[in-house]
Amino acid sequence: MKIFLHLLVCRLLQVTELVGTLYYVGSSETLPPPLSNTEEYLLLDRLKQGDLEVKSTLIERNLRLVVYIARKFENTGIGVEDLVSIGTIGLIKAVNTFDPGKKIK
């Protein structure tokens, strides 16, 4: 199961073109800053128009949220790296299935 998850994460990273840009998450400086309201609005508008490059930007800029939530579950016996991997998969799925027309953030 762990190998399957690792392969899935590697494949998702290739698809989103994040291969070669992996960093150790040791501090908040490692992650890109969150989107401002204006940036988010502009990106979602571009997503409505069919610009698929926006998806990778949305994923990258929301990784901070994944790490924040993963750290809340540090004491469960599951490694933070695994939690971040699983959370990243969820984030990728969420961005891929996101419907800007529903007005849900």
C-alpha positions as CSV (number, residue, x, y, z in Angstrom):
1,M,0.0,0.0,0.0
2,K,2.8,2.4,0.9
3,I,4.6,1.7,-2.4
4,F,1.3,2.3,-4.3
5,L,0.9,5.7,-2.6
6,H,4.5,6.6,-3.3
7,L,4.1,5.8,-7.0
8,L,0.8,7.7,-7.1
9,V,2.4,10.8,-5.6
10,C,5.3,10.5,-8.0
11,R,2.9,10.3,-11.0
12,L,0.8,13.2,-9.8
13,L,3.9,15.3,-9.3
14,Q,4.9,14.5,-12.9
15,V,1.5,15.4,-14.2
16,T,1.5,18.7,-12.3
17,E,5.2,19.4,-13.4
18,L,6.4,19.6,-9.8
19,V,9.2,17.0,-10.4
20,G,12.6,18.5,-9.6
21,T,11.1,21.1,-7.3
22,L,10.7,19.0,-4.2
23,Y,11.8,20.5,-0.9
24,Y,12.0,19.5,2.7
25,V,9.1,21.1,4.6
26,G,11.0,22.4,7.6
27,S,9.8,25.9,7.8
28,S,7.2,28.2,6.3
29,E,9.8,29.8,4.0
30,T,9.9,26.6,2.0
31,L,6.3,26.9,0.7
32,P,5.0,29.6,-1.6
33,P,2.9,32.3,0.0
34,P,-0.9,31.8,-0.1
35,L,-2.9,33.6,-2.7
36,S,-4.3,37.0,-2.1
37,N,-8.0,37.5,-2.7
38,T,-7.3,39.3,-5.9
39,E,-4.9,36.7,-7.2
40,E,-7.4,33.9,-6.3
41,Y,-10.2,35.8,-8.2
42,L,-8.0,36.2,-11.3
43,L,-6.9,32.6,-11.3
44,L,-10.4,31.3,-10.8
45,D,-11.6,33.5,-13.7
46,R,-8.8,32.0,-15.9
47,L,-9.9,28.5,-14.8
48,K,-13.4,29.3,-15.9
49,Q,-12.1,30.2,-19.3
50,G,-10.3,26.8,-19.6
51,D,-6.7,27.8,-18.7
52,L,-5.4,24.5,-17.4
53,E,-2.0,25.9,-16.3
54,V,-3.9,27.6,-13.5
55,K,-4.4,24.3,-11.8
56,S,-0.7,23.8,-10.9
57,T,-0.5,27.3,-9.5
58,L,-3.6,26.7,-7.3
59,I,-2.0,23.4,-6.1
60,E,1.3,25.0,-5.3
61,R,-0.1,28.0,-3.5
62,N,-2.4,25.9,-1.3
63,L,0.3,23.4,-0.2
64,R,0.7,25.5,3.0
65,L,-2.8,24.5,4.0
66,V,-2.0,20.8,3.5
67,V,1.1,21.0,5.7
68,Y,-0.8,23.0,8.3
69,I,-3.5,20.3,8.5
70,A,-1.0,17.4,8.4
71,R,0.9,18.8,11.3
72,K,-2.3,18.8,13.4
73,F,-2.3,15.0,13.0
74,E,1.4,14.5,13.9
75,N,0.6,12.6,17.1
76,T,-1.4,9.8,15.3
77,G,1.6,7.6,14.6
78,I,1.6,8.4,10.9
79,G,4.6,10.3,9.6
80,V,4.1,13.9,8.6
81,E,5.6,13.1,5.2
82,D,2.9,10.5,4.6
83,L,0.2,12.9,5.7
84,V,1.4,15.6,3.5
85,S,1.6,13.2,0.5
86,I,-2.0,12.0,1.1
87,G,-3.1,15.6,1.6
88,T,-1.4,16.7,-1.6
89,I,-3.3,13.9,-3.5
90,G,-6.5,15.2,-2.0
91,L,-5.6,18.8,-3.0
92,I,-4.8,17.7,-6.6
93,K,-8.1,15.9,-6.8
94,A,-10.0,18.9,-5.4
95,V,-8.4,21.3,-7.9
96,N,-9.1,18.9,-10.8
97,T,-12.8,18.6,-9.8
98,F,-13.3,22.2,-8.7
99,D,-16.3,23.9,-10.4
100,P,-15.9,27.7,-10.3
101,G,-19.6,28.1,-11.1
102,K,-20.7,26.8,-7.7
103,K,-19.2,29.7,-5.9
104,I,-17.7,27.4,-3.2
105,K,-14.2,28.2,-1.9
